Amino acid sequence: MARPLVDVHVAGIERTGLACLVDTGALRNRFGQWIADIADLDLRSCEVETFALGGHLTTGRTVDVDLRLGDYHWRAPVSFCDPWPWDFQLLGQEGFLRYFDVCVSAAALRLDVTPASE
């Protein structure tokens, strides 16, 4: 495990999972705009916000999206951003970590993710 990545499926793109970085420092889920385009999500009525992310300035539109990791489904806000220069998406505290218990062991090269116990 070079990075703590999981494959998340987005409603509308069920055939393949998207490589997503579990980012404990991120508040929100952030994905590339191209994913919203492929999933046929209408973001025109969403407010545009501009923010810095990883040293880059980007704009995003946020909408609640149905997501899946393994057999677990949840609905969470995702900011779809452009430009998006990374080859992975970001999972943050509000949109991922509140739904899952996560244990990262860099020494063992392991990432354990289980649905959160209520």
N, CA, C and O atoms as a GROMACS GRO file, in nm:
protein
  472
    1MET      N    1   0.085  -0.117   0.000
    1MET     CA    2   0.000   0.000   0.000
    1MET      C    3   0.090   0.124   0.000
    1MET      O    4   0.142   0.162   0.104
    2ALA      N    5   0.107   0.184  -0.114
    2ALA     CA    6   0.183   0.309  -0.121
    2ALA      C    7   0.097   0.425  -0.071
    2ALA      O    8   0.148   0.518  -0.009
    3ARG      N    9  -0.032   0.418  -0.099
    3ARG     CA   10  -0.128   0.519  -0.053
    3ARG      C   11  -0.252   0.444  -0.003
    3ARG      O   12  -0.281   0.335  -0.053
    4PRO      N   13  -0.325   0.500   0.094
    4PRO     CA   14  -0.447   0.435   0.141
    4PRO      C   15  -0.561   0.454   0.040
    4PRO      O   16  -0.637   0.551   0.048
    5LEU      N   17  -0.572   0.361  -0.054
    5LEU     CA   18  -0.671   0.370  -0.162
    5LEU      C   19  -0.777   0.261  -0.149
    5LEU      O   20  -0.748   0.149  -0.106
    6VAL      N   21  -0.901   0.295  -0.185
    6VAL     CA   22  -1.010   0.199  -0.195
    6VAL      C   23  -1.082   0.224  -0.327
    6VAL      O   24  -1.078   0.335  -0.380
    7ASP      N   25  -1.148   0.122  -0.380
    7ASP     CA   26  -1.227   0.136  -0.502
    7ASP      C   27  -1.372   0.164  -0.465
    7ASP      O   28  -1.438   0.081  -0.403
    8VAL      N   29  -1.420   0.281  -0.503
    8VAL     CA   30  -1.557   0.323  -0.475
    8VAL      C   31  -1.633   0.331  -0.607
    8VAL      O   32  -1.581   0.380  -0.707
    9HIS      N   33  -1.756   0.282  -0.604
    9HIS     CA   34  -1.844   0.288  -0.721
    9HIS      C   35  -1.940   0.405  -0.705
    9HIS      O   36  -1.994   0.426  -0.597
   10VAL      N   37  -1.961   0.479  -0.812
   10VAL     CA   38  -2.054   0.592  -0.815
   10VAL      C   39  -2.176   0.550  -0.895
   10VAL      O   40  -2.163   0.489  -1.001
   11ALA      N   41  -2.296   0.582  -0.844
   11ALA     CA   42  -2.418   0.553  -0.917
   11ALA      C   43  -2.408   0.612  -1.056
   11ALA      O   44  -2.372   0.728  -1.073
   12GLY      N   45  -2.440   0.532  -1.155
   12GLY     CA   46  -2.429   0.576  -1.294
   12GLY      C   47  -2.302   0.527  -1.360
   12GLY      O   48  -2.289   0.531  -1.482
   13ILE      N   49  -2.206   0.479  -1.278
   13ILE     CA   50  -2.081   0.421  -1.330
   13ILE      C   51  -2.056   0.292  -1.250
   13ILE      O   52  -1.952   0.280  -1.186
   14GLU      N   53  -2.146   0.200  -1.253
   14GLU     CA   54  -2.138   0.081  -1.168
   14GLU      C   55  -2.036  -0.021  -1.216
   14GLU      O   56  -1.992  -0.104  -1.137
   15ARG      N   57  -1.998  -0.019  -1.343
   15ARG     CA   58  -1.911  -0.123  -1.396
   15ARG      C   59  -1.771  -0.125  -1.338
   15ARG      O   60  -1.708  -0.230  -1.329
   16THR      N   61  -1.723  -0.010  -1.300
   16THR     CA   62  -1.585  -0.003  -1.250
   16THR      C   63  -1.576   0.086  -1.128
   16THR      O   64  -1.645   0.187  -1.116
   17GLY      N   65  -1.489   0.048  -1.038
   17GLY     CA   66  -1.465   0.130  -0.920
   17GLY      C   67  -1.362   0.238  -0.950
   17GLY      O   68  -1.280   0.224  -1.041
   18LEU      N   69  -1.370   0.343  -0.874
   18LEU     CA   70  -1.276   0.454  -0.889
   18LEU      C   71  -1.174   0.449  -0.776
   18LEU      O   72  -1.211   0.434  -0.660
   19ALA      N   73  -1.047   0.461  -0.809
   19ALA     CA   74  -0.944   0.464  -0.706
   19ALA      C   75  -0.960   0.592  -0.624
   19ALA      O   76  -0.952   0.702  -0.677
   20CYS      N   77  -0.983   0.574  -0.495
   20CYS     CA   78  -1.008   0.688  -0.406
   20CYS      C   79  -0.911   0.685  -0.288
   20CYS      O   80  -0.895   0.582  -0.222
   21LEU      N   81  -0.848   0.798  -0.264
   21LEU     CA   82  -0.756   0.815  -0.152
   21LEU      C   83  -0.835   0.850  -0.027
   21LEU      O   84  -0.911   0.947  -0.027
   22VAL      N   85  -0.818   0.773   0.079
   22VAL     CA   86  -0.879   0.804   0.207
   22VAL      C   87  -0.794   0.915   0.270
   22VAL      O   88  -0.679   0.893   0.306
   23ASP      N   89  -0.853   1.034   0.284
   23ASP     CA   90  -0.780   1.152   0.328
   23ASP      C   91  -0.840   1.203   0.458
   23ASP      O   92  -0.942   1.272   0.458
   24THR      N   93  -0.776   1.169   0.570
   24THR     CA   94  -0.827   1.209   0.700
   24THR      C   95  -0.824   1.360   0.720
   24THR      O   96  -0.893   1.412   0.808
   25GLY      N   97  -0.746   1.430   0.642
   25GLY     CA   98  -0.738   1.575   0.653
   25GLY      C   99  -0.840   1.649   0.569
   25GLY      O  100  -0.855   1.770   0.583
   26ALA      N  101  -0.909   1.578   0.482
   26ALA     CA  102  -1.010   1.640   0.395
   26ALA      C  103  -1.146   1.636   0.463
   26ALA      O  104  -1.183   1.534   0.522
   27LEU      N  105  -1.218   1.744   0.456
   27LEU     CA  106  -1.352   1.748   0.514
   27LEU      C  107  -1.452   1.680   0.421
   27LEU      O  108  -1.539   1.605   0.466
   28ARG      N  109  -1.440   1.705   0.292
   28ARG     CA  110  -1.540   1.657   0.196
   28ARG      C  111  -1.480   1.562   0.092
   28ARG      O  112  -1.358   1.560   0.070
   29ASN      N  113  -1.569   1.485   0.030
   29ASN     CA  114  -1.528   1.403  -0.085
   29ASN      C  115  -1.508   1.497  -0.202
   29ASN      O  116  -1.589   1.588  -0.225
   30ARG      N  117  -1.401   1.477  -0.278
   30ARG     CA  118  -1.371   1.558  -0.395
   30ARG      C  119  -1.334   1.464  -0.509
   30ARG      O  120  -1.241   1.384  -0.498
   31PHE      N  121  -1.407   1.475  -0.619
   31PHE     CA  122  -1.385   1.392  -0.738
   31PHE      C  123  -1.365   1.484  -0.858
   31PHE      O  124  -1.404   1.601  -0.855
   32GLY      N  125  -1.306   1.430  -0.962
   32GLY     CA  126  -1.292   1.504  -1.087
   32GLY      C  127  -1.426   1.527  -1.155
   32GLY      O  128  -1.516   1.443  -1.148
   33GLN      N  129  -1.439   1.642  -1.220
   33GLN     CA  130  -1.562   1.677  -1.292
   33GLN      C  131  -1.600   1.573  -1.396
   33GLN      O  132  -1.719   1.548  -1.420
   34TRP      N  133  -1.501   1.511  -1.458
   34TRP     CA  134  -1.527   1.413  -1.564
   34TRP      C  135  -1.611   1.296  -1.512
   34TRP      O  136  -1.682   1.232  -1.591
   35ILE      N  137  -1.605   1.267  -1.384
   35ILE     CA  138  -1.685   1.158  -1.328
   35ILE      C  139  -1.832   1.196  -1.330
   35ILE      O  140  -1.916   1.113  -1.364
   36ALA      N  141  -1.864   1.319  -1.294
   36ALA     CA  142  -2.003   1.365  -1.299
   36ALA      C  143  -2.055   1.360  -1.442
   36ALA      O  144  -2.171   1.327  -1.466
   37ASP      N  145  -1.969   1.394  -1.538
   37ASP     CA  146  -2.009   1.389  -1.679
   37ASP      C  147  -2.043   1.246  -1.722
   37ASP      O  148  -2.146   1.224  -1.786
   38ILE      N  149  -1.957   1.150  -1.686
   38ILE     CA  150  -1.981   1.010  -1.723
   38ILE      C  151  -2.105   0.955  -1.653
   38ILE      O  152  -2.181   0.879  -1.712
   39ALA      N  153  -2.126   0.994  -1.525
   39ALA     CA  154  -2.241   0.945  -1.449
   39ALA      C  155  -2.370   1.019  -1.485
   39ALA      O  156  -2.476   0.989  -1.432
   40ASP      N  157  -2.360   1.115  -1.576
   40ASP     CA  158  -2.474   1.194  -1.623
   40ASP      C  159  -2.544   1.268  -1.509
   40ASP      O  160  -2.666   1.272  -1.502
   41LEU      N  161  -2.463   1.328  -1.421
   41LEU     CA  162  -2.516   1.408  -1.312
   41LEU      C  163  -2.535   1.552  -1.358
   41LEU      O  164  -2.445   1.610  -1.419
   42ASP      N  165  -2.649   1.608  -1.329
   42ASP     CA  166  -2.678   1.747  -1.365
   42ASP      C  167  -2.635   1.837  -1.251
   42ASP      O  168  -2.697   1.839  -1.145
   43LEU      N  169  -2.528   1.912  -1.272
   43LEU     CA  170  -2.474   2.000  -1.168
   43LEU      C  171  -2.503   2.147  -1.195
   43LEU      O  172  -2.454   2.234  -1.122
   44ARG      N  173  -2.582   2.176  -1.297
   44ARG     CA  174  -2.603   2.316  -1.337
   44ARG      C  175  -2.664   2.402  -1.228
   44ARG      O  176  -2.635   2.521  -1.221
   45SER      N  177  -2.748   2.344  -1.142
   45SER     CA  178  -2.812   2.424  -1.038
   45SER      C  179  -2.728   2.432  -0.910
   45SER      O  180  -2.766   2.500  -0.814
   46CYS      N  181  -2.615   2.363  -0.907
   46CYS     CA  182  -2.529   2.363  -0.787
   46CYS      C  183  -2.442   2.488  -0.785
   46CYS      O  184  -2.393   2.534  -0.888
   47GLU      N  185  -2.424   2.541  -0.666
   47GLU     CA  186  -2.338   2.657  -0.648
   47GLU      C  187  -2.193   2.619  -0.676
   47GLU      O  188  -2.149   2.510  -0.642
   48VAL      N  189  -2.120   2.710  -0.740
   48VAL     CA  190  -1.979   2.688  -0.770
   48VAL      C  191  -1.895   2.748  -0.657
   48VAL      O  192  -1.914   2.863  -0.619
   49GLU      N  193  -1.802   2.668  -0.605
   49GLU     CA  194  -1.709   2.722  -0.506
   49GLU      C  195  -1.566   2.701  -0.556
   49GLU      O  196  -1.537   2.602  -0.623
   50THR      N  197  -1.480   2.793  -0.521
   50THR     CA  198  -1.339   2.786  -0.558
   50THR      C  199  -1.259   2.760  -0.432
   50THR      O  200  -1.282   2.824  -0.329
   51PHE      N  201  -1.164   2.668  -0.440
   51PHE     CA  202  -1.082   2.635  -0.324
   51PHE      C  203  -0.947   2.580  -0.370
   51PHE      O  204  -0.930   2.537  -0.484
   52ALA      N  205  -0.852   2.582  -0.277
   52ALA     CA  206  -0.720   2.525  -0.302
   52ALA      C  207  -0.720   2.381  -0.255
   52ALA      O  208  -0.776   2.348  -0.150
   53LEU      N  209  -0.658   2.296  -0.334
   53LEU     CA  210  -0.653   2.153  -0.304
   53LEU      C  211  -0.519   2.098  -0.352
   53LEU      O  212  -0.492   2.098  -0.472
   54GLY      N  213  -0.437   2.054  -0.260
   54GLY     CA  214  -0.307   1.998  -0.298
   54GLY      C  215  -0.220   2.096  -0.374
   54GLY      O  216  -0.146   2.056  -0.463
   55GLY      N  217  -0.226   2.224  -0.339
   55GLY     CA  218  -0.145   2.325  -0.405
   55GLY      C  219  -0.202   2.374  -0.537
   55GLY      O  220  -0.136   2.452  -0.606
   56HIS      N  221  -0.322   2.330  -0.573
   56HIS     CA  222  -0.386   2.370  -0.698
   56HIS      C  223  -0.516   2.443  -0.666
   56HIS      O  224  -0.586   2.408  -0.571
   57LEU      N  225  -0.549   2.543  -0.744
   57LEU     CA  226  -0.677   2.612  -0.733
   57LEU      C  227  -0.775   2.540  -0.825
   57LEU      O  228  -0.743   2.514  -0.941
   58THR      N  229  -0.892   2.509  -0.774
   58THR     CA  230  -0.993   2.439  -0.854
   58THR      C  231  -1.131   2.492  -0.818
   58THR      O  232  -1.147   2.561  -0.718
   59THR      N  233  -1.229   2.460  -0.899
   59THR     CA  234  -1.367   2.494  -0.869
   59THR      C  235  -1.446   2.364  -0.860
   59THR      O  236  -1.415   2.267  -0.929
   60GLY      N  237  -1.548   2.364  -0.775
   60GLY     CA  238  -1.628   2.244  -0.758
   60GLY      C  239  -1.774   2.275  -0.739
   60GLY      O  240  -1.812   2.383  -0.692
   61ARG      N  241  -1.855   2.178  -0.776
   61ARG     CA  242  -2.000   2.183  -0.753
   61ARG      C  243  -2.034   2.059  -0.673
   61ARG      O  244  -1.992   1.948  -0.708
   62THR      N  245  -2.110   2.077  -0.565
   62THR     CA  246  -2.136   1.968  -0.472
   62THR      C  247  -2.280   1.920  -0.482
   62THR      O  248  -2.375   1.999  -0.488
   63VAL      N  249  -2.294   1.788  -0.484
   63VAL     CA  250  -2.426   1.725  -0.489
   63VAL      C  251  -2.418   1.593  -0.413
   63VAL      O  252  -2.312   1.531  -0.407
   64ASP      N  253  -2.530   1.549  -0.355
   64ASP     CA  254  -2.535   1.418  -0.290
   64ASP      C  255  -2.539   1.309  -0.396
   64ASP      O  256  -2.613   1.319  -0.495
   65VAL      N  257  -2.459   1.205  -0.376
   65VAL     CA  258  -2.444   1.098  -0.474
   65VAL      C  259  -2.451   0.963  -0.403
   65VAL      O  260  -2.405   0.949  -0.289
   66ASP      N  261  -2.509   0.863  -0.469
   66ASP     CA  262  -2.510   0.727  -0.417
   66ASP      C  263  -2.375   0.663  -0.447
   66ASP      O  264  -2.328   0.662  -0.561
   67LEU      N  265  -2.311   0.609  -0.342
   67LEU     CA  266  -2.179   0.549  -0.352
   67LEU      C  267  -2.183   0.407  -0.298
   67LEU      O  268  -2.272   0.372  -0.221
   68ARG      N  269  -2.085   0.326  -0.340
   68ARG     CA  270  -2.077   0.188  -0.293
   68ARG      C  271  -1.932   0.146  -0.276
   68ARG      O  272  -1.848   0.173  -0.362
   69LEU      N  273  -1.904   0.081  -0.165
   69LEU     CA  274  -1.775   0.018  -0.139
   69LEU      C  275  -1.806  -0.126  -0.102
   69LEU      O  276  -1.865  -0.151   0.003
   70GLY      N  277  -1.766  -0.220  -0.186
   70GLY     CA  278  -1.803  -0.360  -0.164
   70GLY      C  279  -1.954  -0.373  -0.168
   70GLY      O  280  -2.017  -0.334  -0.266
   71ASP      N  281  -2.013  -0.428  -0.062
   71ASP     CA  282  -2.158  -0.444  -0.054
   71ASP      C  283  -2.226  -0.331   0.022
   71ASP      O  284  -2.349  -0.332   0.036
   72TYR      N  285  -2.149  -0.235   0.070
   72TYR     CA  286  -2.205  -0.127   0.151
   72TYR      C  287  -2.238  -0.007   0.064
   72TYR      O  288  -2.154   0.041  -0.011
   73HIS      N  289  -2.362   0.042   0.074
   73HIS     CA  290  -2.409   0.158  -0.002
   73HIS      C  291  -2.432   0.274   0.094
   73HIS      O  292  -2.477   0.254   0.207
   74TRP      N  293  -2.402   0.395   0.049
   74TRP     CA  294  -2.433   0.514   0.127
   74TRP      C  295  -2.450   0.632   0.030
   74TRP      O  296  -2.407   0.627  -0.085
   75ARG      N  297  -2.512   0.736   0.080
   75ARG     CA  298  -2.534   0.859   0.002
   75ARG      C  299  -2.458   0.971   0.074
   75ARG      O  300  -2.474   0.990   0.194
   76ALA      N  301  -2.376   1.043  -0.002
   76ALA     CA  302  -2.293   1.146   0.060
   76ALA      C  303  -2.266   1.259  -0.039
   76ALA      O  304  -2.275   1.240  -0.160
   77PRO      N  305  -2.234   1.377   0.013
   77PRO     CA  306  -2.199   1.488  -0.075
   77PRO      C  307  -2.063   1.465  -0.140
   77PRO      O  308  -1.968   1.420  -0.076
   78VAL      N  309  -2.056   1.498  -0.269
   78VAL     CA  310  -1.931   1.492  -0.346
   78VAL      C  311  -1.917   1.623  -0.420
   78VAL      O  312  -2.010   1.668  -0.487
   79SER      N  313  -1.800   1.686  -0.408
   79SER     CA  314  -1.769   1.806  -0.487
   79SER      C  315  -1.699   1.759  -0.613
   79SER      O  316  -1.592   1.697  -0.606
   80PHE      N  317  -1.758   1.787  -0.728
   80PHE     CA  318  -1.699   1.750  -0.857
   80PHE      C  319  -1.620   1.871  -0.907
   80PHE      O  320  -1.676   1.979  -0.926
   81CYS      N  321  -1.490   1.852  -0.928
   81CYS     CA  322  -1.397   1.963  -0.946
   81CYS      C  323  -1.330   1.964  -1.083
   81CYS      O  324  -1.306   1.861  -1.145
   82ASP      N  325  -1.302   2.087  -1.129
   82ASP     CA  326  -1.227   2.108  -1.252
   82ASP      C  327  -1.144   2.235  -1.235
   82ASP      O  328  -1.200   2.340  -1.202
   83PRO      N  329  -1.014   2.229  -1.254
   83PRO     CA  330  -0.938   2.113  -1.302
   83PRO      C  331  -0.916   2.010  -1.191
   83PRO      O  332  -0.928   2.039  -1.072
   84TRP      N  333  -0.884   1.887  -1.235
   84TRP     CA  334  -0.854   1.776  -1.144
   84TRP      C  335  -0.733   1.702  -1.198
   84TRP      O  336  -0.747   1.613  -1.282
   85PRO      N  337  -0.612   1.738  -1.151
   85PRO     CA  338  -0.490   1.682  -1.210
   85PRO      C  339  -0.445   1.547  -1.154
   85PRO      O  340  -0.340   1.497  -1.194
   86TRP      N  341  -0.522   1.488  -1.063
   86TRP     CA  342  -0.478   1.364  -0.999
   86TRP      C  343  -0.540   1.240  -1.063
   86TRP      O  344  -0.644   1.250  -1.129
   87ASP      N  345  -0.476   1.125  -1.043
   87ASP     CA  346  -0.528   0.999  -1.098
   87ASP      C  347  -0.609   0.922  -0.994
   87ASP      O  348  -0.633   0.803  -1.011
   88PHE      N  349  -0.652   0.990  -0.888
   88PHE     CA  350  -0.736   0.932  -0.784
   88PHE      C  351  -0.834   1.038  -0.738
   88PHE      O  352  -0.817   1.157  -0.765
   89GLN      N  353  -0.939   0.993  -0.667
   89GLN     CA  354  -1.039   1.083  -0.610
   89GLN      C  355  -1.012   1.090  -0.459
   89GLN      O  356  -0.936   1.008  -0.407
   90LEU      N  357  -1.072   1.187  -0.389
   90LEU     CA  358  -1.050   1.202  -0.245
   90LEU      C  359  -1.177   1.170  -0.167
   90LEU      O  360  -1.286   1.214  -0.202
   91LEU      N  361  -1.159   1.093  -0.060
   91LEU     CA  362  -1.267   1.064   0.034
   91LEU      C  363  -1.235   1.132   0.165
   91LEU      O  364  -1.128   1.111   0.222
   92GLY      N  365  -1.328   1.214   0.214
   92GLY     CA  366  -1.303   1.292   0.335
   92GLY      C  367  -1.387   1.250   0.453
   92GLY      O  368  -1.453   1.146   0.453
   93GLN      N  369  -1.384   1.334   0.555
   93GLN     CA  370  -1.449   1.304   0.682
   93GLN      C  371  -1.601   1.297   0.672
   93GLN      O  372  -1.662   1.200   0.718
   94GLU      N  373  -1.664   1.400   0.612
   94GLU     CA  374  -1.811   1.404   0.606
   94GLU      C  375  -1.870   1.299   0.512
   94GLU      O  376  -1.976   1.243   0.540
   95GLY      N  377  -1.802   1.273   0.403
   95GLY     CA  378  -1.860   1.186   0.301
   95GLY      C  379  -1.812   1.043   0.302
   95GLY      O  380  -1.864   0.960   0.227
   96PHE      N  381  -1.712   1.010   0.389
   96PHE     CA  382  -1.662   0.874   0.394
   96PHE      C  383  -1.635   0.828   0.537
   96PHE      O  384  -1.690   0.726   0.581
   97LEU      N  385  -1.552   0.900   0.610
   97LEU     CA  386  -1.510   0.854   0.742
   97LEU      C  387  -1.623   0.849   0.844
   97LEU      O  388  -1.613   0.778   0.944
   98ARG      N  389  -1.730   0.923   0.822
   98ARG     CA  390  -1.844   0.914   0.913
   98ARG      C  391  -1.923   0.785   0.892
   98ARG      O  392  -2.004   0.747   0.977
   99TYR      N  393  -1.901   0.718   0.778
   99TYR     CA  394  -1.972   0.594   0.746
   99TYR      C  395  -1.888   0.468   0.768
   99TYR      O  396  -1.941   0.357   0.768
  100PHE      N  397  -1.756   0.485   0.787
  100PHE     CA  398  -1.666   0.370   0.796
  100PHE      C  399  -1.569   0.384   0.912
  100PHE      O  400  -1.530   0.495   0.950
  101ASP      N  401  -1.530   0.271   0.968
  101ASP     CA  402  -1.418   0.264   1.061
  101ASP      C  403  -1.296   0.227   0.977
  101ASP      O  404  -1.300   0.131   0.900
  102VAL      N  405  -1.188   0.303   0.993
  102VAL     CA  406  -1.069   0.286   0.909
  102VAL      C  407  -0.947   0.267   0.998
  102VAL      O  408  -0.927   0.341   1.095
  103CYS      N  409  -0.865   0.168   0.965
  103CYS     CA  410  -0.739   0.146   1.034
  103CYS      C  411  -0.629   0.140   0.928
  103CYS      O  412  -0.632   0.056   0.838
  104VAL      N  413  -0.533   0.230   0.941
  104VAL     CA  414  -0.420   0.236   0.848
  104VAL      C  415  -0.295   0.190   0.920
  104VAL      O  416  -0.262   0.241   1.027
  105SER      N  417  -0.225   0.093   0.862
  105SER     CA  418  -0.097   0.050   0.916
  105SER      C  419   0.006   0.061   0.804
  105SER      O  420   0.018  -0.028   0.719
  106ALA      N  421   0.079   0.172   0.805
  106ALA     CA  422   0.182   0.192   0.702
  106ALA      C  423   0.292   0.088   0.716
  106ALA      O  424   0.347   0.042   0.615
  107ALA      N  425   0.324   0.050   0.839
  107ALA     CA  426   0.430  -0.048   0.862
  107ALA      C  427   0.394  -0.184   0.801
  107ALA      O  428   0.479  -0.253   0.746
  108ALA      N  429   0.267  -0.221   0.812
  108ALA     CA  430   0.220  -0.350   0.758
  108ALA      C  431   0.166  -0.336   0.616
  108ALA      O  432   0.122  -0.435   0.556
  109LEU      N  433   0.170  -0.213   0.560
  109LEU     CA  434   0.115  -0.187   0.426
  109LEU      C  435  -0.030  -0.235   0.417
  109LEU      O  436  -0.068  -0.305   0.323
  110ARG      N  437  -0.110  -0.195   0.518
  110ARG     CA  438  -0.247  -0.244   0.526
  110ARG      C  439  -0.345  -0.129   0.551
  110ARG      O  440  -0.316  -0.034   0.624
  111LEU      N  441  -0.461  -0.141   0.489
  111LEU     CA  442  -0.572  -0.049   0.511
  111LEU      C  443  -0.697  -0.134   0.534
  111LEU      O  444  -0.740  -0.207   0.446
  112ASP      N  445  -0.755  -0.124   0.653
  112ASP     CA  446  -0.877  -0.198   0.687
  112ASP      C  447  -0.993  -0.099   0.692
  112ASP      O  448  -0.986   0.002   0.762
  113VAL      N  449  -1.100  -0.130   0.619
  113VAL     CA  450  -1.218  -0.044   0.614
  113VAL      C  451  -1.341  -0.130   0.638
  113VAL      O  452  -1.364  -0.227   0.566
  114THR      N  453  -1.420  -0.095   0.740
  114THR     CA  454  -1.544  -0.165   0.768
  114THR      C  455  -1.653  -0.062   0.794
  114THR      O  456  -1.625   0.048   0.843
  115PRO      N  457  -1.779  -0.096   0.762
  115PRO     CA  458  -1.888  -0.002   0.792
  115PRO      C  459  -1.886   0.034   0.940
  115PRO      O  460  -1.864  -0.051   1.026
  116ALA      N  461  -1.909   0.161   0.968
  116ALA     CA  462  -1.904   0.212   1.107
  116ALA      C  463  -2.011   0.148   1.192
  116ALA      O  464  -2.123   0.125   1.147
  117SER      N  465  -1.974   0.119   1.314
  117SER     CA  466  -2.073   0.070   1.410
  117SER      C  467  -2.145   0.192   1.467
  117SER      O  468  -2.083   0.291   1.504
  118GLU      N  469  -2.273   0.182   1.473
  118GLU     CA  470  -2.356   0.296   1.517
  118GLU      C  471  -2.342   0.322   1.663
  118GLU      O  472  -2.405   0.415   1.715
   0.00000   0.00000   0.00000
